[in-house]
Amino acid sequence: MLLFRSEEHIELWCEQWHQSRGGTMSLDTCAKLAFDWYHDRLNPNGRRKTPEEAKGIFDALGLSGAFWSLT
């Protein structure tokens, strides 16, 4: 994960390092994703998210497009 200060900074970084732009999200969305993904991680009965659960989390946070596709 990389943090950028602006959309322009993302574009400059991609150009400099010859990388295509991947998925982006705000820091607020990142915090919500981290909570939704890990809030039960220390539960002894915890388990990995199923693809359907992961898609539900992504959809609820508005994370869509090819980058967020699980197929």
N, CA, C and O atoms as a GROMACS GRO file, in nm:
protein
  284
    1MET      N    1   0.084  -0.116   0.000
    1MET     CA    2   0.000   0.000   0.000
    1MET      C    3   0.090   0.123   0.000
    1MET      O    4   0.188   0.131   0.073
    2LEU      N    5   0.053   0.216  -0.082
    2LEU     CA    6   0.124   0.343  -0.090
    2LEU      C    7   0.027   0.456  -0.056
    2LEU      O    8  -0.091   0.450  -0.091
    3LEU      N    9   0.076   0.557   0.011
    3LEU     CA   10  -0.005   0.673   0.046
    3LEU      C   11   0.040   0.791  -0.039
    3LEU      O   12   0.160   0.815  -0.055
    4PHE      N   13  -0.056   0.864  -0.094
    4PHE     CA   14  -0.028   0.979  -0.178
    4PHE      C   15  -0.105   1.100  -0.127
    4PHE      O   16  -0.209   1.086  -0.063
    5ARG      N   17  -0.053   1.217  -0.156
    5ARG     CA   18  -0.117   1.339  -0.106
    5ARG      C   19  -0.223   1.393  -0.201
    5ARG      O   20  -0.304   1.476  -0.161
    6SER      N   21  -0.223   1.347  -0.327
    6SER     CA   22  -0.321   1.399  -0.423
    6SER      C   23  -0.331   1.306  -0.544
    6SER      O   24  -0.248   1.218  -0.564
    7GLU      N   25  -0.434   1.330  -0.623
    7GLU     CA   26  -0.448   1.256  -0.749
    7GLU      C   27  -0.329   1.282  -0.841
    7GLU      O   28  -0.280   1.192  -0.908
    8GLU      N   29  -0.284   1.406  -0.842
    8GLU     CA   30  -0.170   1.442  -0.927
    8GLU      C   31  -0.044   1.365  -0.884
    8GLU      O   32   0.034   1.321  -0.968
    9HIS      N   33  -0.027   1.350  -0.754
    9HIS     CA   34   0.088   1.276  -0.703
    9HIS      C   35   0.083   1.130  -0.747
    9HIS      O   36   0.186   1.071  -0.778
   10ILE      N   37  -0.035   1.072  -0.750
   10ILE     CA   38  -0.051   0.934  -0.797
   10ILE      C   39  -0.006   0.925  -0.943
   10ILE      O   40   0.071   0.836  -0.979
   11GLU      N   41  -0.055   1.017  -1.025
   11GLU     CA   42  -0.021   1.014  -1.167
   11GLU      C   43   0.129   1.030  -1.189
   11GLU      O   44   0.188   0.959  -1.271
   12LEU      N   45   0.192   1.120  -1.116
   12LEU     CA   46   0.338   1.140  -1.128
   12LEU      C   47   0.414   1.015  -1.087
   12LEU      O   48   0.510   0.976  -1.154
   13TRP      N   49   0.373   0.953  -0.979
   13TRP     CA   50   0.439   0.831  -0.932
   13TRP      C   51   0.427   0.720  -1.036
   13TRP      O   52   0.526   0.653  -1.066
   14CYS      N   53   0.307   0.700  -1.089
   14CYS     CA   54   0.286   0.596  -1.191
   14CYS      C   55   0.373   0.621  -1.313
   14CYS      O   56   0.432   0.528  -1.368
   15GLU      N   57   0.380   0.746  -1.355
   15GLU     CA   58   0.463   0.780  -1.471
   15GLU      C   59   0.611   0.756  -1.442
   15GLU      O   60   0.682   0.698  -1.524
   16GLN      N   61   0.657   0.799  -1.326
   16GLN     CA   62   0.798   0.785  -1.290
   16GLN      C   63   0.840   0.639  -1.281
   16GLN      O   64   0.951   0.604  -1.323
   17TRP      N   65   0.754   0.555  -1.227
   17TRP     CA   66   0.789   0.415  -1.204
   17TRP      C   67   0.731   0.321  -1.310
   17TRP      O   68   0.739   0.199  -1.296
   18HIS      N   69   0.672   0.378  -1.416
   18HIS     CA   70   0.617   0.300  -1.527
   18HIS      C   71   0.519   0.193  -1.478
   18HIS      O   72   0.527   0.076  -1.515
   19GLN      N   73   0.428   0.237  -1.394
   19GLN     CA   74   0.327   0.148  -1.337
   19GLN      C   75   0.189   0.196  -1.378
   19GLN      O   76   0.164   0.317  -1.389
   20SER      N   77   0.100   0.102  -1.401
   20SER     CA   78  -0.038   0.141  -1.426
   20SER      C   79  -0.105   0.170  -1.293
   20SER      O   80  -0.066   0.118  -1.188
   21ARG      N   81  -0.204   0.253  -1.299
   21ARG     CA   82  -0.274   0.291  -1.177
   21ARG      C   83  -0.360   0.176  -1.128
   21ARG      O   84  -0.437   0.119  -1.205
   22GLY      N   85  -0.349   0.143  -1.004
   22GLY     CA   86  -0.430   0.036  -0.944
   22GLY      C   87  -0.550   0.094  -0.874
   22GLY      O   88  -0.598   0.202  -0.910
   23GLY      N   89  -0.599   0.024  -0.775
   23GLY     CA   90  -0.713   0.072  -0.698
   23GLY      C   91  -0.670   0.181  -0.602
   23GLY      O   92  -0.561   0.177  -0.546
   24THR      N   93  -0.756   0.277  -0.585
   24THR     CA   94  -0.729   0.385  -0.489
   24THR      C   95  -0.849   0.401  -0.397
   24THR      O   96  -0.962   0.366  -0.431
   25MET      N   97  -0.821   0.456  -0.280
   25MET     CA   98  -0.927   0.484  -0.184
   25MET      C   99  -0.878   0.594  -0.091
   25MET      O  100  -0.758   0.618  -0.079
   26SER      N  101  -0.971   0.659  -0.026
   26SER     CA  102  -0.935   0.761   0.071
   26SER      C  103  -0.883   0.694   0.198
   26SER      O  104  -0.903   0.575   0.219
   27LEU      N  105  -0.816   0.771   0.280
   27LEU     CA  106  -0.766   0.719   0.407
   27LEU      C  107  -0.881   0.675   0.497
   27LEU      O  108  -0.870   0.576   0.570
   28ASP      N  109  -0.992   0.747   0.492
   28ASP     CA  110  -1.112   0.710   0.568
   28ASP      C  111  -1.165   0.574   0.524
   28ASP      O  112  -1.197   0.489   0.607
   29THR      N  113  -1.173   0.552   0.393
   29THR     CA  114  -1.218   0.423   0.341
   29THR      C  115  -1.120   0.314   0.378
   29THR      O  116  -1.161   0.202   0.410
   30CYS      N  117  -0.991   0.344   0.375
   30CYS     CA  118  -0.889   0.246   0.414
   30CYS      C  119  -0.909   0.203   0.559
   30CYS      O  120  -0.898   0.084   0.591
   31ALA      N  121  -0.936   0.297   0.646
   31ALA     CA  122  -0.959   0.265   0.788
   31ALA      C  123  -1.084   0.178   0.804
   31ALA      O  124  -1.084   0.083   0.883
   32LYS      N  125  -1.189   0.210   0.729
   32LYS     CA  126  -1.312   0.129   0.736
   32LYS      C  127  -1.288  -0.011   0.682
   32LYS      O  128  -1.338  -0.108   0.738
   33LEU      N  129  -1.211  -0.022   0.574
   33LEU     CA  130  -1.178  -0.153   0.519
   33LEU      C  131  -1.098  -0.235   0.620
   33LEU      O  132  -1.125  -0.353   0.640
   34ALA      N  133  -1.000  -0.173   0.683
   34ALA     CA  134  -0.919  -0.243   0.783
   34ALA      C  135  -1.006  -0.293   0.898
   34ALA      O  136  -0.989  -0.406   0.943
   35PHE      N  137  -1.097  -0.210   0.946
   35PHE     CA  138  -1.185  -0.253   1.055
   35PHE      C  139  -1.273  -0.368   1.010
   35PHE      O  140  -1.282  -0.471   1.078
   36ASP      N  141  -1.339  -0.351   0.896
   36ASP     CA  142  -1.430  -0.455   0.848
   36ASP      C  143  -1.356  -0.587   0.823
   36ASP      O  144  -1.411  -0.695   0.845
   37TRP      N  145  -1.233  -0.578   0.779
   37TRP     CA  146  -1.157  -0.697   0.745
   37TRP      C  147  -1.100  -0.766   0.868
   37TRP      O  148  -1.098  -0.889   0.875
   38TYR      N  149  -1.052  -0.688   0.965
   38TYR     CA  150  -0.977  -0.745   1.077
   38TYR      C  151  -1.044  -0.740   1.213
   38TYR      O  152  -0.986  -0.788   1.310
   39HIS      N  153  -1.164  -0.684   1.225
   39HIS     CA  154  -1.224  -0.663   1.357
   39HIS      C  155  -1.239  -0.791   1.438
   39HIS      O  156  -1.241  -0.786   1.561
   40ASP      N  157  -1.250  -0.905   1.372
   40ASP     CA  158  -1.267  -1.031   1.444
   40ASP      C  159  -1.146  -1.123   1.432
   40ASP      O  160  -1.156  -1.242   1.460
   41ARG      N  161  -1.034  -1.069   1.390
   41ARG     CA  162  -0.916  -1.150   1.361
   41ARG      C  163  -0.862  -1.224   1.483
   41ARG      O  164  -0.809  -1.334   1.469
   42LEU      N  165  -0.874  -1.167   1.602
   42LEU     CA  166  -0.821  -1.232   1.722
   42LEU      C  167  -0.920  -1.328   1.787
   42LEU      O  168  -0.888  -1.391   1.887
   43ASN      N  169  -1.037  -1.338   1.731
   43ASN     CA  170  -1.136  -1.432   1.781
   43ASN      C  171  -1.084  -1.574   1.758
   43ASN      O  172  -1.047  -1.608   1.646
   44PRO      N  173  -1.081  -1.657   1.863
   44PRO     CA  174  -1.030  -1.794   1.845
   44PRO      C  175  -1.106  -1.873   1.738
   44PRO      O  176  -1.050  -1.966   1.679
   45ASN      N  177  -1.230  -1.837   1.712
   45ASN     CA  178  -1.308  -1.904   1.608
   45ASN      C  179  -1.303  -1.831   1.475
   45ASN      O  180  -1.375  -1.863   1.382
   46GLY      N  181  -1.216  -1.731   1.468
   46GLY     CA  182  -1.205  -1.651   1.347
   46GLY      C  183  -1.157  -1.734   1.228
   46GLY      O  184  -1.093  -1.838   1.245
   47ARG      N  185  -1.189  -1.687   1.110
   47ARG     CA  186  -1.149  -1.756   0.987
   47ARG      C  187  -1.130  -1.652   0.877
   47ARG      O  188  -1.168  -1.536   0.892
   48ARG      N  189  -1.072  -1.696   0.769
   48ARG     CA  190  -1.055  -1.607   0.654
   48ARG      C  191  -1.191  -1.570   0.596
   48ARG      O  192  -1.287  -1.646   0.608
   49LYS      N  193  -1.197  -1.454   0.534
   49LYS     CA  194  -1.319  -1.412   0.466
   49LYS      C  195  -1.338  -1.499   0.341
   49LYS      O  196  -1.243  -1.531   0.270
   50THR      N  197  -1.462  -1.535   0.315
   50THR     CA  198  -1.491  -1.603   0.190
   50THR      C  199  -1.490  -1.499   0.077
   50THR      O  200  -1.500  -1.379   0.104
   51PRO      N  201  -1.477  -1.543  -0.046
   51PRO     CA  202  -1.484  -1.446  -0.156
   51PRO      C  203  -1.614  -1.365  -0.154
   51PRO      O  204  -1.614  -1.247  -0.187
   52GLU      N  205  -1.724  -1.429  -0.117
   52GLU     CA  206  -1.851  -1.358  -0.111
   52GLU      C  207  -1.850  -1.252  -0.001
   52GLU      O  208  -1.900  -1.141  -0.021
   53GLU      N  209  -1.792  -1.285   0.115
   53GLU     CA  210  -1.782  -1.187   0.224
   53GLU      C  211  -1.691  -1.071   0.184
   53GLU      O  212  -1.722  -0.955   0.211
   54ALA      N  213  -1.580  -1.102   0.121
   54ALA     CA  214  -1.488  -0.998   0.076
   54ALA      C  215  -1.557  -0.905  -0.024
   54ALA      O  216  -1.545  -0.783  -0.014
   55LYS      N  217  -1.629  -0.963  -0.120
   55LYS     CA  218  -1.701  -0.882  -0.218
   55LYS      C  219  -1.805  -0.794  -0.149
   55LYS      O  220  -1.824  -0.679  -0.188
   56GLY      N  221  -1.871  -0.848  -0.048
   56GLY     CA  222  -1.968  -0.769   0.027
   56GLY      C  223  -1.905  -0.650   0.096
   56GLY      O  224  -1.961  -0.540   0.096
   57ILE      N  225  -1.788  -0.669   0.154
   57ILE     CA  226  -1.716  -0.560   0.218
   57ILE      C  227  -1.676  -0.456   0.114
   57ILE      O  228  -1.698  -0.336   0.134
   58PHE      N  229  -1.616  -0.501   0.003
   58PHE     CA  230  -1.576  -0.408  -0.103
   58PHE      C  231  -1.696  -0.328  -0.155
   58PHE      O  232  -1.689  -0.207  -0.170
   59ASP      N  233  -1.806  -0.399  -0.181
   59ASP     CA  234  -1.926  -0.332  -0.232
   59ASP      C  235  -1.979  -0.229  -0.134
   59ASP      O  236  -2.016  -0.118  -0.173
   60ALA      N  237  -1.983  -0.264  -0.006
   60ALA     CA  238  -2.035  -0.173   0.097
   60ALA      C  239  -1.951  -0.045   0.106
   60ALA      O  240  -2.002   0.061   0.142
   61LEU      N  241  -1.822  -0.056   0.074
   61LEU     CA  242  -1.733   0.059   0.081
   61LEU      C  243  -1.720   0.131  -0.053
   61LEU      O  244  -1.646   0.229  -0.065
   62GLY      N  245  -1.792   0.082  -0.154
   62GLY     CA  246  -1.786   0.146  -0.285
   62GLY      C  247  -1.660   0.114  -0.362
   62GLY      O  248  -1.622   0.189  -0.452
   63LEU      N  249  -1.593   0.005  -0.327
   63LEU     CA  250  -1.470  -0.035  -0.396
   63LEU      C  251  -1.509  -0.128  -0.510
   63LEU      O  252  -1.539  -0.246  -0.488
   64SER      N  253  -1.507  -0.076  -0.630
   64SER     CA  254  -1.552  -0.152  -0.745
   64SER      C  255  -1.452  -0.137  -0.858
   64SER      O  256  -1.359  -0.057  -0.851
   65GLY      N  257  -1.472  -0.213  -0.961
   65GLY     CA  258  -1.384  -0.209  -1.077
   65GLY      C  259  -1.293  -0.330  -1.081
   65GLY      O  260  -1.295  -0.414  -0.991
   66ALA      N  261  -1.215  -0.338  -1.187
   66ALA     CA  262  -1.130  -0.455  -1.212
   66ALA      C  263  -1.034  -0.482  -1.096
   66ALA      O  264  -1.010  -0.598  -1.062
   67PHE      N  265  -0.977  -0.380  -1.036
   67PHE     CA  266  -0.880  -0.399  -0.929
   67PHE      C  267  -0.940  -0.475  -0.812
   67PHE      O  268  -0.872  -0.555  -0.747
   68TRP      N  269  -1.067  -0.451  -0.783
   68TRP     CA  270  -1.132  -0.510  -0.668
   68TRP      C  271  -1.206  -0.639  -0.700
   68TRP      O  272  -1.269  -0.699  -0.612
   69SER      N  273  -1.199  -0.683  -0.824
   69SER     CA  274  -1.265  -0.807  -0.866
   69SER      C  275  -1.191  -0.927  -0.809
   69SER      O  276  -1.068  -0.930  -0.807
   70LEU      N  277  -1.264  -1.024  -0.762
   70LEU     CA  278  -1.203  -1.144  -0.703
   70LEU      C  279  -1.203  -1.261  -0.801
   70LEU      O  280  -1.170  -1.373  -0.762
   71THR      N  281  -1.240  -1.237  -0.923
   71THR     CA  282  -1.243  -1.346  -1.022
   71THR      C  283  -1.133  -1.331  -1.123
   71THR      O  284  -1.121  -1.414  -1.213
   0.00000   0.00000   0.00000
